[in-house]
Amino acid sequence: MTESSLRSVELWDAEVEWEKRDDGSILVWQKGELNPYPDRMSDRIKHWAETAPDRIWMAERGPDTQWYRVSYAQLLADIRAIGQVLLDLGLSEERPLLILSGNSIAHAVMALGAQYVGVPSAAIAPAYALVSDGYEKLKSVRDQITPGAVFAENMERFAPAVDAVMPDLPRLGVEGDGLAMSWEDVLDTTPTDAVEAANAATGPDTVAKFVFTSGTTGNPKAVTTTQRMLCSNQEIVADCFRYFRSEPPVLLDWAPWNHVAAGNKVFNMCIYHGGTYYLDGGKPAPGAIDLTIRNLLDVSPNWYFNVPVGYEMLVHAMKENEELRKSFFKNLKLMMYAGAAMAEHTWADLDRLAIETTGERVLLATGLGSTETAPFAFFCTEPQDKPGNIGIPSREVVLKLVPNEGKWEARVKSPSITPGYWRDPKTSAEHFDEEGFYLMGDALRFADPDDPSKGFFFDGRVAENFKLATGTWVSVGTLRAKLTDALGGLARDVVIVGEGHESLGAMLVPFRPAIEKIVDGGASMDDETLFNHPTLRSEIATRLAAYNKTATGSSMRIPQVIVMTDPLNLDRGEVTDKGSVNQRAVLRNHAEFAMTLYTDDDHVIFSGQG
């Protein structure tokens, strides 16, 4: 950690308590209670429409590349009109609204219009309808929630999937053939008294939306998300990020709303505090990051989220662009990362760039949650000297740690936990213990075994950990983070192999921008040539050897690796559209390739080779 001071930011002042129980479990919680929170999220929309009607709620770039903005007053008018349209179409909890397209203002007002009148919506990954083979996941979504209408901003793009899977549903959108009514007519609809009556009938137990799990272990599951979950979780967020109470959030965010982190937390964080949400049409991928950079030159956020690979790309850009650095750090109070482990070199670069640009450090932190926790459950507000500490349970979140194969399995209870999976009582029951704690499936380890207030580190998914043939347990989550960091940016993630073998191996998910910098002419090479280039192989072998010198025991040492040249497949659950890599799905779908690590195949790279 540097000697530079931390930029001032008001966060919680937590007092952590804990209890060791006779059965070996440990309970950890924060002292105190949450402030009161509303019965429904639309109460906050009404509040801001009345107290700050002209404040910008959301902005996105139009076809002319200029920012198109919607105020809180306009938001309330639009969602009331949409609510009337959906009531007229006969939508309800049993016939919700299915949203196929990505983030946009139209998507946002459709979801909020449905929510206003007690109609749940479900935003799903656009890939289920655009790049899917056979639309199997889309069919599963349809069968689970039985939608009453479907929305896609550009219906023409999604028409083949809709024709194949739900041809008889009314279609809503901004453009495209076959729409039930034009977008202009939707927004011009005059709401009747039925709209306010429907809104008044909603309450804490009303289903606000369905958020689907990633589907990495099969078809995605519909997580029932109530108004109580959304509102209590936002008060949990408000308790943590206390500066939002006097400084409404200014956000620039690309993360997809079909995931809980952006679709629940970031989306509603703006509404709850009367903030402004700039939609980032870019994303952390070669070429697409350029739009993010352009947007960050226009918008200086005071809170910022990205996945580690996104920060890595921003670091590369900021090293070469002083104006980008100045705009990015100008108003920034906190940077949050999630979705994967952050490499220490990325952490250090962000810290150094903040100091060089502003003279101050900017808090860089992470937390832990899940779709079922709405999602905010843990967060780290104490400055750290390296990444990984997920912090402590949020206020009114009780953590229960249960011994499991030498690890601590995490279970949680809070007002923002889902009541279960829609129309699936058996699966719901399997995810809660006898005391009503939700089984997260994650293992945690203490930052300080004698003091839970120092936070926790993610210690892998309980179901991902395995034994070597020697009987030695392998902590997959910890190992993935350490190896990814040791490779210094050449891999954006790794998949650990070795169950039933005497030694470990790893499949590397390459990070092309970093690789191009070390291979002469790499930018002009195809993936197959670049990812098997002798220069890259030699550098990986050298870094792997350096890592293995520090590794203790067979559960940490990795003698051989192999670079994956085929892109990970979202539709098969190998990666999410946020870029998170799923260990189990990759191993299942690439089992034969993984086993080449234990052969003399020329593509295998050995520690210290060459």
VOZADREN-850485 format. One record per residue (C-alpha): x, y, z negated. Coordinates in pm, whole numbers, plus 50000, padded with zeros to 5 digits. Example, Ala and Ser with C-alpha at 12.3 -4.5 7.8 and 13.67 -1.06 7.14 Angstrom:
<recs>
512304955049220
513674989449286
</recs>
This chain:
<recs>
500005000050000
501335034550086
501765063449843
499355085850036
496115095149862
492775079749955
490225102350122
487515110549870
484385089149901
481615083249646
480915046249596
479515025149314
481165024948972
480594988548900
480684970648568
480954933248627
479744907148382
480094869448396
479184837748213
480794803248208
478114776648176
478244742148019
477694725148357
480934740148492
479304767248701
480014804448662
477574833348701
478854867748811
476794899648841
476864937348810
475424953648503
472424976348565
469424977148795
468684991549136
466805023949177
463175020049294
462765012849664
459765016249897
457274988749978
457914991750352
460635006550571
458165028750758
457755049350439
461275062250502
460435071050862
457445091050743
459615108350484
462205120250734
459605129250996
458085152550735
461215166450567
463635167350862
461445163951174
463995177951420
466945157851291
468285133451550
467485097551465
469035079851764
470945088652078
472075068952382
473695077852711
471305080853003
471945072553370
473545107053407
475965097553122
474575125552902
473295117852553
469515113252532
468275120252177
465135111951980
464165130851661
462515116251354
459245133751441
459305118651789
460175084551645
457075084551425
454835095251712
456255068551942
455945039651699
452355048651619
451535047651990
453315014352030
451545000551725
448195007651891
449284989952211
450344958852019
447114957951818
445184960552144
447134930752278
446094910251972
449574906051828
449954894851466
452214875651233
451194844051414
451704860251756
454764882751714
456754903351963
459754887152130
462544911152237
464964898552500
467134928452594
470064944552412
470334975952201
468525006952329
466145033752206
463265015952380
464184983352201
464345002051868
460965019151895
459294986952011
460574968251706
459604996451470
456215000751634
455494964051578
456724965751219
454554996551153
451344976851212
452464944351048
453544926151363
456924908851326
459434911451609
462324888651697
465334901151891
467314872552039
470664871052213
470104882652574
472354854252687
469624829352593
467664843452889
470454855153120
473274829653116
471574799752961
471494766153137
467924754153111
466844780252856
466854754152579
467484779052298
464914803052439
462374774752443
463224766552083
462684802851984
459334803052164
458174771151996
459164782751646
457444816751643
454804814051924
455134849952051
452154870052172
454094893452404
457614897852537
459644929852576
462694936052795
463814970952886
464524959753242
462054931553295
463444923653638
466674910053484
464754887453248
461884877553477
463354843353578
463584832853212
460144846553127
458644829353433
460234796553329
459554796952956
456554819552883
454874828753210
451484837453059
452654862652798
451974899952845
455174917552954
456294951052820
459274971352932
460615003653074
461044991353429
460344960453638
457374943553805
454514926453625
454404949253320
451134949953125
451344988153138
453905014353229
456335027152965
454895061953006
451415048752932
452705029752628
454145061352474
451105082152575
448665058552400
446585076652139
446675058251805
443355051651636
442595048751266
443385011751302
447115019751321
447255036950982
444985010450833
447324983150956
450335001950820
448685006450481
447964969050470
451664960650493
453684955950178
456704939050020
455674903950126
454754913450484
456954896550742
458854925050906
460844904551158
462414871451237
466194870451259
467564839551423
470694822051303
473484817951556
472494782551644
476044769551605
474864737151445
471904731551677
469034753451784
468774787451609
466494789051304
463984817151244
464824833950914
461704849850766
462584886050686
460144905250468
459734942150393
460984935450039
464174920650183
464814950650408
463994977350151
465774961449854
468824954650068
468924991050178
468795002349815
471674978149750
473564994950035
472655029449897
473995019649556
477315009649715
477725037949970
476555065249735
477885093349951
475015087050193
472665103049940
474185137150009
475805130450345
473495110950579
475315085050788
476565093951134
477035061051313
478455049151643
477835012151674
477834985751946
477044954251745
473954935851874
470674938851686
469904902051728
472524897151454
471664906151098
474654928951028
473654954751289
469964946051329
469174948650957
471954966850775
473244992851021
469894998751193
467985004450869
470885021950693
470355050650933
466585052150874
466835048450497
469165078450463
467905100050749
471095095250947
471905096451317
472685064951515
474655068651839
474335037352050
477705025652175
477305009052513
480854995652491
482104965252306
485454949652210
486324933852542
488744943752819
487174971653025
484114974852798
486224990552522
486745020652751
483195032652690
483655029252313
486755051052340
484865076852544
482045077052289
484455081151998
485835112052167
482275126452150
481165113151812
483075114351481
481345089051252
481475090750873
481055052750844
482325028151102
481994990751159
483824967851397
485064932351422
488834927351382
489444923151755
487614956151812
489874973851564
492884957851733
491814972952065
491185006851905
494635005951748
496215000652091
494185029752230
494825053451938
498575047951955
498475063752300
495665089152257
496065116451995
492635131452064
491005097752001
492805094951667
491705129851564
488075124151658
487905089551502
489345099151164
487895134551148
484865127150927
485465090650847
484955080250484
484955042450522
485865015850778
484214981850748
485234949850924
483554915750933
482944886251163
486454871951134
489634875550933
491614907250998
495324903451071
497664921850835
499344940351123
495954954851230
495264965250870
498684981850843
498324999651178
494935014551082
496345026250750
499375042050918
497335059051192
494945074150937
497845088650739
499625101751048
496415118251169
494905131850847
497535128850576
495175105750386
494315069250376
490755059250473
489185030450284
489174998750494
487044971450342
484904941050400
482164921550228
480144889950269
476534882250349
474394861050577
471234862650782
469384848450483
470674875950247
469454904450473
472664906650477
474484929250223
475494908049923
479194914149841
481464943749904
484944955049808
485234991649712
488634989549542
491584998749771
493604967949865
497134963549999
496064936550247
492834924250407
490514896750290
489034906449953
485234905049995
484674922749663
482024916349403
478294908849405
476174939449476
473764952749215
470914928049144
472784901049337
473704872349105
476534849849223
476594813849108
479874795149161
479554757449160
482584733749158
482724714749488
485704693149595
488164715249410
486614747449541
483984772049424
480804769549631
478884802549645
475164805049577
473244837649536
469944851249410
468574886349476
465384904349587
466764905149942
466994867249985
464674851850245
461694831450126
462734805650385
462724795350749
459514801850941
457184772050952
459944749050825
459414741450455
461734711150459
464774730550583
463884759350354
463854736950049
467234722050142
468864756550127
467904764749767
468954747949446
466764739249148
467234774348999
466234792049319
469754801949425
470354803249800
473134779849915
475384801550132
477584772750243
480684793850176
483524786949936
485134815649744
488314818849542
489064843849268
491414872649342
492274869848971
491184837048805
490784855048473
488844885148599
485914882448846
485764920548865
488854919249089
486754903149361
486924871749570
488424858549890
486514838150145
487764802350114
486124786750417
482774771450499
482114742050271
481154720550570
484284730350769
486864717750520
488214682950582
490794657450469
493934646450646
494604609150677
496724612750362
493654623450163
494824659650138
492044685650156
492444713350414
490934747650343
490014757350696
488954793450637
492134802750453
494324785150706
492654801651007
493264836050859
496914829050777
497764814251116
495934841451311
497884867551117
501194849451170
500674849551546
500714887451535
497824894951769
498524868952040
495424849551927
492194866151822
491244834751632
492264798451590
490464765351549
492074740651309
492354703951415
493464673951214
490664655551038
491794619350999
495294626951128
498494629150927
499314664551044
497464695851150
497224712951485
495424743451616
493664755351930
494414792051992
491814816252126
494104839852320
493944877952301
494794888452655
495634925552596
498424916252351
499704887952570
499944910552875
502344932852681
504924905252634
504684887952974
506124907653266
503434912053529
500874895853301
498124920353389
497984906853744
497954869953647
494904847753614
494164832753273
495534798253351
498894812253464
499194838453191
498184816552899
500684789352999
503534812953089
506954802252952
507484836252787
504234833152594
504904796852500
508344805952367
507004835152165
504204814152015
506694786751922
508934812351751
506114827851552
504744793551463
508154782951332
508394814551120
504944807150975
505794770950896
508864781750696
506464798450453
503814770850457
503614748850150
502594712950209
500854693950485
497554711950428
499114744650547
501874734450791
500964733851162
503534716051379
501774720651714
499254743051887
497634746252227
496204776852401
492594775152518
492364787052878
488614782552919
486474810152766
484334800952469
480694794452550
478044815052370
475174793052482
476834762352330
477314780151999
481114783252023
481114820851983
478544847451901
478024879052104
479874897051823
482914875451901
482834853351591
484284818951665
482574788251521
485064761351421
482624732251417
481034740051752
484384744151928
485654711351786
482464693351885
482444706752240
486194704252303
486994671852121
489004656752407
491034688652453
491714690352078
493124655252080
495774664952335
497544680852037
498534645651935
499924635752276
502964645452484
500804667752706
502884695852863
500464722452738
501174715252371
503474740552204
505594727751918
506904748151627
510314762551720
510154747352070
512704761652310
</recs>
